[in-house]
Amino acid sequence: MAKRHTGTAGPLGLFAFGITTTLMMLKGLYPIPGGVMLPLAYVFGGIVQLIAGIIELYREDVFHGTVFASYGAFWICVANGAGSIIFFCGWGILTFCFWIISLRKNIGSVILFTSLVPAFFLIASGGFTTPTSPDVINAGRWTAFVTGCIAMYLGFGTLIHEAYKILLPGMAPMPAWFPICCIRRPPRQQVKAKSIFGLRFTPSEQAYYGGSPAGSYPGSPTTPLSPAAA
């Protein structure tokens, strides 16, 4: 029996994270009624993003499934009043772990996590001072706002590629010359097309856009799957 094809939830998760993050940061920067934003954080940023993560895990996309499910849980916690210094520090550490993995994805995801890591620590560090430093916290909010805009760009880029087969800047796989892309991996019987936020690149596409094609890593099979088999 042929495996049932499941559509990617990458754009949904990116838009859920991006829109919620930008609007919630604006709420902290400007006097916007909290009753308007909290339901958005709970439903769209939380529940919808959590569902997107579950769909990606079902599609065997472990990294993006973990990312979406984690930040979905984050926004559910924020909507329910979580927000201590330890809370934001913990999420900064987790985001740093995601940043390391993103170095094997694409430039857009690297920039996203590169901006999100300091955002968490800036918001947390603002609470260490006595009295609390609003300037440091606001710097973290502006950084997170930029991160939300990047997430929406990546979601839009994924939809553009799905509809028109056009790759916007930053959406292509990391180039093969990037140091961490050359880390030795254990051999696999089969190498599937690389998936980045729902974009599935065949080995030939990865080679064309400058990424490491499947089968080119030391220790991996020399003959990757065909696009149809992947």
C-alpha positions as CSV (number, residue, x, y, z in Angstrom):
1,M,0.0,0.0,0.0
2,A,1.4,3.4,-1.0
3,K,2.1,5.7,1.9
4,R,-0.6,8.4,2.2
5,H,0.7,11.9,1.4
6,T,0.3,14.4,4.1
7,G,0.5,18.1,3.3
8,T,3.1,20.2,5.2
9,A,2.1,22.3,8.2
10,G,5.3,24.4,7.9
11,P,3.7,27.6,6.7
12,L,0.9,27.3,9.3
13,G,3.3,26.9,12.1
14,L,5.5,29.8,10.9
15,F,2.6,32.1,10.5
16,A,1.2,31.1,13.9
17,F,4.5,31.8,15.5
18,G,5.2,35.0,13.5
19,I,1.9,36.8,13.8
20,T,1.5,35.9,17.5
21,T,5.1,37.0,18.3
22,T,4.9,40.3,16.5
23,L,1.5,41.3,17.9
24,M,2.4,40.2,21.5
25,M,5.6,42.2,21.3
26,L,3.7,45.3,20.1
27,K,1.3,44.7,23.1
28,G,4.3,45.0,25.4
29,L,5.7,48.0,23.7
30,Y,2.5,50.0,23.2
31,P,-0.8,50.3,25.1
32,I,-2.8,47.6,23.3
33,P,-5.6,46.0,25.3
34,G,-4.5,42.6,26.6
35,G,-7.9,41.1,26.1
36,V,-7.4,41.3,22.3
37,M,-4.0,39.6,22.3
38,L,-4.3,36.8,24.9
39,P,-6.9,34.8,22.9
40,L,-4.7,35.1,19.9
41,A,-1.7,33.8,21.8
42,Y,-3.7,30.9,23.3
43,V,-5.5,29.8,20.1
44,F,-3.3,30.7,17.1
45,G,0.1,30.9,18.7
46,G,-0.5,28.0,21.1
47,I,-3.1,25.4,19.9
48,V,-2.7,25.9,16.2
49,Q,1.1,25.9,16.3
50,L,1.0,22.8,18.6
51,I,-1.2,21.0,16.0
52,A,1.3,22.1,13.2
53,G,4.1,20.5,15.3
54,I,2.1,17.2,15.6
55,I,1.5,17.1,11.9
56,E,5.2,17.7,11.1
57,L,6.1,14.9,13.6
58,Y,3.6,12.6,11.8
59,R,5.4,13.5,8.5
60,E,8.6,12.4,10.2
61,D,10.0,15.9,10.2
62,V,11.4,15.7,13.8
63,F,13.1,19.0,13.9
64,H,10.3,21.3,12.7
65,G,7.7,19.2,14.6
66,T,9.7,19.7,17.8
67,V,10.1,23.4,17.1
68,F,6.4,24.1,16.4
69,A,5.1,22.0,19.3
70,S,7.6,23.6,21.7
71,Y,6.7,27.2,20.8
72,G,3.0,26.3,20.7
73,A,3.3,25.1,24.3
74,F,5.3,28.4,25.0
75,W,2.5,30.6,23.9
76,I,-0.1,28.6,25.8
77,C,2.0,29.1,28.9
78,V,2.3,32.8,28.2
79,A,-1.4,33.2,27.7
80,N,-2.0,31.6,31.1
81,G,0.3,34.1,32.8
82,A,3.8,32.4,32.7
83,G,6.7,34.8,32.3
84,S,9.3,34.6,35.1
85,I,13.1,35.2,34.6
86,I,13.8,31.4,34.9
87,F,11.0,30.8,32.3
88,F,12.6,33.0,29.7
89,C,16.1,31.8,30.4
90,G,15.0,28.2,29.9
91,W,13.4,29.0,26.6
92,G,16.6,30.9,25.6
93,I,18.7,27.8,26.3
94,L,16.2,25.6,24.3
95,T,16.2,28.1,21.4
96,F,20.0,28.0,21.4
97,C,19.8,24.2,20.9
98,F,17.4,24.8,18.0
99,W,19.9,27.3,16.6
100,I,22.6,24.6,16.4
101,I,20.4,22.3,14.5
102,S,19.3,25.1,12.2
103,L,22.8,25.4,10.9
104,R,22.0,22.2,8.8
105,K,18.8,23.8,7.4
106,N,18.8,27.1,5.5
107,I,20.0,30.7,6.0
108,G,16.5,32.0,6.9
109,S,16.1,29.5,9.8
110,V,19.6,30.4,11.0
111,I,18.8,34.1,11.1
112,L,15.4,33.4,12.8
113,F,17.0,31.5,15.7
114,T,20.0,33.8,15.8
115,S,17.6,36.7,16.6
116,L,15.3,34.7,18.9
117,V,18.1,33.5,21.3
118,P,19.1,37.1,22.4
119,A,15.4,38.1,22.6
120,F,14.7,35.6,25.3
121,F,17.8,36.5,27.3
122,L,17.3,40.2,26.9
123,I,13.7,39.9,28.3
124,A,15.0,37.7,31.1
125,S,18.0,39.9,32.0
126,G,15.7,43.0,32.3
127,G,14.2,41.3,35.3
128,F,17.5,40.8,37.1
129,T,18.0,44.5,37.7
130,T,16.4,46.3,40.6
131,P,14.3,48.0,39.7
132,T,13.4,46.1,36.5
133,S,15.0,47.7,33.4
134,P,12.3,48.5,30.9
135,D,14.9,49.5,28.2
136,V,16.5,46.0,28.3
137,I,13.1,44.3,28.2
138,N,12.0,46.5,25.3
139,A,15.2,45.7,23.4
140,G,14.3,42.1,23.8
141,R,10.8,42.7,22.6
142,W,12.0,44.5,19.5
143,T,14.4,41.7,18.8
144,A,11.5,39.2,19.1
145,F,9.4,41.4,16.9
146,V,12.0,41.1,14.1
147,T,12.1,37.4,14.7
148,G,8.3,37.2,14.2
149,C,8.7,39.1,10.9
150,I,11.3,36.6,9.8
151,A,9.0,33.7,10.6
152,M,6.3,35.2,8.5
153,Y,8.7,35.7,5.6
154,L,9.8,32.1,5.8
155,G,6.1,31.0,5.8
156,F,5.4,33.2,2.8
157,G,8.5,31.9,1.1
158,T,7.3,28.3,1.6
159,L,4.0,29.1,0.1
160,I,5.6,30.8,-2.9
161,H,7.8,27.8,-3.5
162,E,4.7,25.5,-3.3
163,A,2.7,27.6,-5.7
164,Y,5.3,28.9,-8.2
165,K,8.4,26.8,-7.6
166,I,10.4,30.0,-6.8
167,L,12.9,30.2,-4.0
168,L,13.0,33.5,-2.2
169,P,16.4,34.7,-0.8
170,G,17.3,32.6,2.3
171,M,15.1,29.7,1.5
172,A,17.7,27.4,-0.2
173,P,19.5,24.8,1.8
174,M,22.8,25.7,3.5
175,P,25.7,25.6,1.0
176,A,27.9,22.5,1.0
177,W,31.0,24.5,1.9
178,F,29.4,25.6,5.2
179,P,31.6,23.8,7.9
180,I,28.9,22.1,9.9
181,C,27.4,20.7,6.7
182,C,30.5,18.5,6.3
183,I,30.1,16.7,9.7
184,R,30.3,13.0,9.2
185,R,27.0,11.2,9.4
186,P,26.4,7.4,9.9
187,P,25.5,5.6,6.7
188,R,21.9,5.2,5.8
189,Q,20.2,2.6,3.6
190,Q,18.1,5.3,2.0
191,V,18.5,9.1,1.8
192,K,15.3,11.1,1.5
193,A,15.0,14.5,0.0
194,K,15.9,17.3,2.5
195,S,12.9,19.0,4.1
196,I,13.1,22.6,5.4
197,F,9.9,24.1,6.9
198,G,8.0,21.8,4.5
199,L,10.1,22.5,1.4
200,R,11.3,19.2,0.1
201,F,14.5,19.4,-2.0
202,T,15.5,16.5,-4.2
203,P,19.2,15.7,-4.4
204,S,19.5,17.5,-7.8
205,E,17.8,20.6,-6.4
206,Q,20.1,20.7,-3.4
207,A,23.1,20.5,-5.7
208,Y,21.6,23.2,-7.9
209,Y,21.0,25.7,-5.1
210,G,24.3,25.0,-3.5
211,G,23.3,22.7,-0.7
212,S,24.9,19.4,0.1
213,P,23.0,16.8,-2.0
214,A,21.8,13.7,-0.4
215,G,24.5,11.0,-0.6
216,S,27.3,13.5,-0.7
217,Y,28.2,13.4,3.0
218,P,31.1,11.1,4.0
219,G,29.7,7.7,5.0
220,S,26.4,8.1,3.2
221,P,25.2,6.1,0.3
222,T,26.7,7.2,-3.1
223,T,23.3,6.8,-4.8
224,P,20.5,8.7,-3.3
225,L,16.8,8.0,-3.9
226,S,15.2,9.3,-7.0
227,P,12.8,12.2,-6.6
228,A,9.8,9.9,-7.0
229,A,11.1,7.4,-4.4
230,A,12.0,10.2,-2.0
